[in-house]
């Protein structure tokens, strides 16, 4: 596989769509085609999923996933799948899905189901393993540091890389500041931050990472933030990208992907996305799983956050209201307000008004000579 950074002028339509999906936080299930140009691109995509195309066991695993996808489509939808699609290898399916016609649509449909099945079974495998969070995090960090380390050693345009795990106090503060106080809502227990030399280095770095670290199809939908690129305007600066814009399915609008984080300043700029990263387990780790897990393959998925920014934008972020210190200050104040509000004695929740008192029935007249009101008599039927 290619070990150098692609220049923007070398991007294919597949590269541009992968970057756009990560910036928007879309779902690959909503795509209607792939854009691989040759077998090597399809094979590279398989490798990015942590499969080894030359390994017979991995070939058998991919075939089992495809068989289940085809069976599911027939069981629930009576979906007619042509024999050439049913017999195709994963690489062949991807090339057919990049073409046209009825077979192209069928190949896309099968691949989407394969994506879901592989993802769910990888998640199931993770839950069956006797591994602590810390052991799982270590496996992810090993993979990330290996890839980023090779990028740094190769002279890629990265000026800073920081990886880490959110500590307990940060988790407490984040959950207390969120309305949905569930641990499952925390996506950045593992987070990595990459600073590039220049603004124009961000697209190539994201493209490279989508080939080596996190395939674009495992972006978590709805969890991306892009406050740096007006996509259509930026892509139009490059002749090759401008020509591709009419062919894009992943969106070519100029809107930022907004953040729902109320503590971020309006001036804060970042590219941020959440991925469910595939991690291949060693034989030693797999041997610790129960025998019922052996059919699930060797790949698990672990959610982590990536932030990518150029050094000039990062420097601007660290001034004024966009700085990290100001962000934490706003967050802490919100937590204290919330904690104190919860200690007050309140007859009714602040957002709910008490119901108005019932109006007396017009058919019942209160006695005029007395301030007290006797119970109304029962109506005659």
C-alpha positions in Angstrom: 0.0 0.0 0.0 1.0 3.6 -0.6 3.1 5.0 2.3 3.1 8.6 1.2 0.6 11.4 1.7 -1.6 12.1 -1.3 -1.6 15.7 -2.5 -5.1 17.2 -3.0 -4.4 17.4 -6.7 -4.1 13.5 -6.7 -7.5 12.9 -4.9 -9.9 10.5 -6.5 -13.7 10.8 -6.1 -13.5 8.0 -3.6 -10.9 10.0 -1.6 -13.0 13.2 -1.7 -16.2 11.4 -0.6 -14.5 9.6 2.3 -13.2 13.0 3.6 -16.6 14.6 3.2 -18.4 11.8 5.0 -16.1 12.2 8.0 -16.5 16.0 8.1 -20.3 15.7 7.9 -20.8 12.7 10.1 -23.1 11.0 7.6 -23.9 7.3 7.3 -22.5 5.1 4.5 -25.8 3.2 4.5 -27.3 6.3 2.8 -24.9 6.0 -0.1 -26.0 4.6 -3.4 -22.7 3.7 -4.9 -19.0 3.2 -4.3 -16.3 4.9 -6.4 -13.3 2.5 -6.5 -11.4 2.6 -9.7 -9.5 -0.7 -9.6 -8.9 -3.9 -7.6 -6.1 -2.4 -5.6 -8.3 0.3 -4.2 -10.9 -2.4 -3.2 -8.2 -4.5 -1.6 -6.8 -1.5 0.3 -10.3 -0.9 1.7 -10.5 -4.5 2.9 -7.1 -4.2 4.6 -8.3 -1.0 6.3 -11.2 -3.1 7.9 -8.4 -5.2 9.5 -8.9 -8.2 7.2 -5.9 -9.9 5.5 -6.9 -10.8 1.9 -4.3 -13.5 1.6 -5.3 -15.2 4.9 -7.6 -18.2 4.2 -9.3 -17.8 7.6 -10.1 -14.1 6.8 -11.4 -15.1 3.4 -13.7 -17.6 5.0 -14.8 -15.0 7.5 -15.7 -12.5 4.8 -17.5 -15.2 2.9 -19.6 -16.1 6.0 -20.5 -12.4 6.4 -21.6 -12.2 2.8 -23.6 -15.4 3.1 -25.5 -14.1 6.1 -26.2 -10.8 4.3 -27.6 -12.5 1.3 -29.7 -14.8 3.5 -31.0 -11.9 5.5 -32.1 -10.0 2.3 -33.9 -13.1 1.1 -35.5 -14.0 4.4 -37.0 -10.6 5.1 -37.4 -8.9 1.8 -37.4 -11.7 -0.8 -34.7 -9.6 -2.4 -33.7 -11.1 -5.8 -29.9 -11.4 -5.9 -28.3 -12.4 -9.2 -26.0 -15.4 -9.1 -22.9 -13.3 -10.2 -23.4 -11.1 -7.1 -23.9 -14.1 -4.8 -20.7 -15.7 -6.1 -18.6 -12.5 -6.2 -15.6 -11.9 -3.9 -15.6 -8.8 -1.7 -13.2 -7.0 -4.1 -15.5 -7.9 -7.0 -18.6 -6.7 -5.1 -16.9 -3.3 -4.5 -16.0 -2.9 -8.2 -19.5 -3.9 -9.3 -20.9 -1.4 -6.7 -18.8 1.3 -8.3 -20.4 0.6 -11.7 -23.9 1.1 -13.1 -27.1 -0.9 -13.5 -29.2 -3.4 -11.6 -26.2 -5.4 -10.5 -24.5 -2.3 -9.1 -27.6 -1.6 -6.9 -27.6 -5.3 -5.8 -23.9 -5.2 -4.9 -24.4 -2.0 -2.9 -27.3 -3.5 -1.0 -25.3 -6.7 -0.1 -22.3 -4.6 1.0 -24.4 -2.4 3.3 -25.8 -5.5 5.0 -22.2 -6.9 5.3 -21.1 -3.7 6.9 -23.8 -3.9 9.6 -23.3 -7.6 10.2 -19.5 -7.3 10.6 -19.9 -4.3 12.9 -22.5 -5.9 15.2 -20.5 -9.2 15.4 -17.3 -7.3 16.2 -19.2 -5.5 19.0 -20.5 -8.8 20.3 -17.0 -10.2 20.3 -15.8 -7.3 22.4 -18.5 -7.9 25.0 -17.6 -11.6 25.2 -13.9 -11.0 25.9 -12.6 -10.9 29.5 -10.9 -7.6 28.9 -11.0 -4.4 31.0 -11.6 -1.0 29.4 -7.9 -0.2 30.1 -6.7 -3.3 28.2 -9.0 -2.4 25.2 -7.8 1.2 25.3 -4.2 -0.1 25.2 -4.9 -2.1 22.1 -6.3 1.0 20.4 -3.4 3.2 21.4 -0.9 0.7 20.1 -2.6 0.8 16.7 -2.9 4.6 16.6 0.7 5.3 17.8 2.0 2.8 15.3 0.3 4.6 12.4 1.0 8.2 13.6 4.5 7.3 14.5 5.2 6.1 11.0 3.7 9.3 9.7 6.0 11.4 11.9 9.0 9.3 10.9 8.1 9.7 7.3 8.1 13.5 7.5 4.4 14.0 7.1 3.2 17.6 7.7 2.3 17.0 11.4 3.7 19.4 14.0 2.0 17.9 17.0 0.2 14.7 18.1 -1.4 14.2 21.5 -3.3 11.1 22.6 -4.9 10.3 25.9 -7.7 8.9 27.9 -10.3 11.2 29.6 -9.7 11.0 33.4 -12.4 10.3 35.9 -12.8 13.9 37.0 -13.3 15.0 33.4 -15.9 12.3 32.9 -17.8 13.4 36.0 -17.7 17.0 34.8 -18.8 16.2 31.3 -21.7 14.0 32.4 -22.9 16.6 35.0 -22.8 19.2 32.3 -24.9 17.1 29.8 -28.6 16.7 30.0 -28.3 13.0 29.0 -26.3 11.8 32.0 -25.5 8.4 30.7 -22.0 6.9 30.4 -22.9 5.6 27.0 -23.1 9.2 25.8 -19.4 9.8 26.3 -17.6 9.2 23.0 -14.2 10.7 23.9 -12.9 8.4 26.6 -10.1 7.8 24.1 -9.2 11.0 22.1 -6.4 11.9 19.7 -5.4 15.4 18.5 -3.4 16.0 15.4 -2.0 19.5 14.4 -0.9 19.9 10.8 1.6 22.4 9.4 -1.0 24.2 7.2 -4.7 24.4 6.6 -4.3 22.7 3.2 -2.6 19.7 4.9 -5.9 18.7 6.7 -7.7 17.0 3.8 -4.6 14.9 2.8 -4.0 13.8 6.5 -7.7 12.8 6.9 -7.6 10.9 3.7 -4.5 9.0 4.7 -5.9 8.2 8.2 -9.1 6.8 6.5 -6.9 4.3 4.6 -4.6 3.3 7.5 -6.5 3.8 10.8 -10.2 4.3 10.6 -12.2 3.3 7.5 -14.7 6.1 6.6 -17.6 3.7 6.9 -17.1 3.5 10.6 -17.7 7.2 11.2 -20.3 7.6 13.9 -23.3 9.5 12.2 -24.2 12.8 13.7 -21.1 13.2 15.8 -18.8 15.2 13.5 -18.0 18.9 13.8 -16.5 20.9 10.9 -16.2 24.6 11.7 -13.2 25.1 9.4 -14.2 24.2 5.8 -16.9 25.6 3.6 -16.7 22.4 1.6 -17.9 23.4 -1.9 -16.0 26.7 -1.8 -12.8 25.1 -0.6 -13.0 22.1 -3.1 -13.6 24.5 -6.0 -10.1 26.0 -5.5 -8.6 22.8 -6.9 -9.4 22.0 -10.5 -9.6 18.2 -10.1 -11.9 18.5 -7.0 -14.1 21.0 -8.8 -14.7 18.6 -11.6 -15.8 15.9 -9.1 -18.4 18.0 -7.2 -21.3 17.2 -9.6 -20.7 13.5 -9.1 -20.6 13.5 -5.3 -23.3 11.7 -3.3 -22.0 12.6 0.2 -23.0 16.3 -0.1 -21.2 19.2 -1.6 -22.9 22.1 0.3 -21.0 24.9 1.9 -22.5 24.7 5.5 -20.3 24.0 8.5 -21.2 20.9 10.5 -22.2 22.6 13.7 -21.4 21.6 17.3 -24.1 21.1 19.9 -21.6 21.8 22.6 -23.0 24.9 24.3 -19.7 25.7 26.0 -17.7 26.2 22.8 -17.2 29.8 21.7 -18.6 30.9 18.3 -15.1 31.6 17.2 -13.8 28.1 18.0 -12.6 26.2 14.9 -11.9 22.5 14.6 -12.4 19.4 12.5 -13.7 16.7 14.9 -15.2 13.3 14.4 -16.0 10.1 16.2 -15.1 6.7 14.8 -15.7 3.1 15.8 -12.2 1.9 15.0 -11.6 -1.7 14.0 -8.9 -3.4 16.0 -7.5 -6.8 15.1 -6.9 -9.0 18.1 -3.9 -11.3 18.5 -4.3 -15.0 18.8 -3.3 -14.8 22.5 -6.2 -12.4 23.2 -8.7 -14.4 21.2 -7.8 -17.6 23.1 -9.2 -15.9 26.2 -12.7 -15.7 24.6 -15.3 -18.5 25.1 -15.6 -21.0 22.2 -19.0 -19.5 21.2 -17.1 -16.3 20.1 -14.7 -18.1 17.7 -17.1 -17.7 14.8 -17.1 -13.9 15.2 -13.7 -13.3 13.7 -10.7 -11.5 15.1 -11.9 -7.8 14.9 -13.5 -5.7 17.6 -14.6 -2.1 17.4 -13.7 0.7 19.9 -15.2 4.2 19.9 -12.7 7.1 19.9 -12.5 10.8 19.0 -10.2 12.5 16.6 -9.5 16.2 16.4 -7.5 17.7 13.5 -6.5 21.3 13.1 -3.7 23.3 11.6 -1.2 25.2 13.8 -2.3 28.7 12.9 -5.9 27.9 13.7 -4.9 26.3 16.9 -3.0 29.4 17.9 -6.1 31.6 17.2 -8.2 29.2 19.3 -6.1 29.7 22.3 -6.9 33.4 22.5 -10.0 34.9 24.1 -13.3 33.1 24.5 -12.3 30.2 22.3 -9.4 29.1 24.6 -9.6 25.8 26.4 -9.3 27.5 29.8 -12.4 29.6 29.0 -14.2 26.5 27.8 -13.6 24.7 31.0 -14.6 27.7 33.1 -18.0 27.9 31.3 -18.5 24.2 31.7 -17.6 24.2 35.5 -20.0 27.2 36.1 -22.8 25.3 34.4 -22.1 22.2 36.5 -22.2 24.2 39.7 -25.5 25.9 38.7 -27.0 22.5 37.9 -25.9 21.0 41.2 -27.1 23.9 43.2 -30.4 24.0 41.4 -31.0 20.4 42.3 -30.6 21.2 46.0 -33.3 23.8 46.1 -36.8 23.0 47.4 -39.1 23.6 44.5 -42.9 22.9 44.5 -43.0 22.5 40.8 -40.2 22.1 38.2 -39.2 25.5 36.8 -40.2 24.7 33.2 -43.7 23.5 34.2 -46.4 26.0 35.2 -49.0 24.9 37.8 -52.4 24.3 36.2 -55.0 27.1 36.7 -57.7 26.5 39.3 -60.9 24.9 38.0 -63.7 27.2 37.1 -67.0 26.7 39.0 -69.7 25.0 36.9 -72.2 27.4 35.6 -75.0 25.1 36.7 -74.0 25.4 40.4 -74.6 28.6 42.3 -72.6 29.3 45.5 -74.8 30.3 48.5 -74.8 34.1 48.7 -75.2 34.3 52.5 -72.1 32.3 53.4 -68.4 32.5 52.7 -68.1 28.7 52.8 -69.2 26.6 49.9 -71.0 23.4 50.6 -70.5 20.3 48.4 -72.6 20.6 45.2 -75.6 18.4 45.0 -75.6 15.5 42.6 -77.2 16.3 39.3 -80.5 14.6 38.6 -80.3 12.2 35.8 
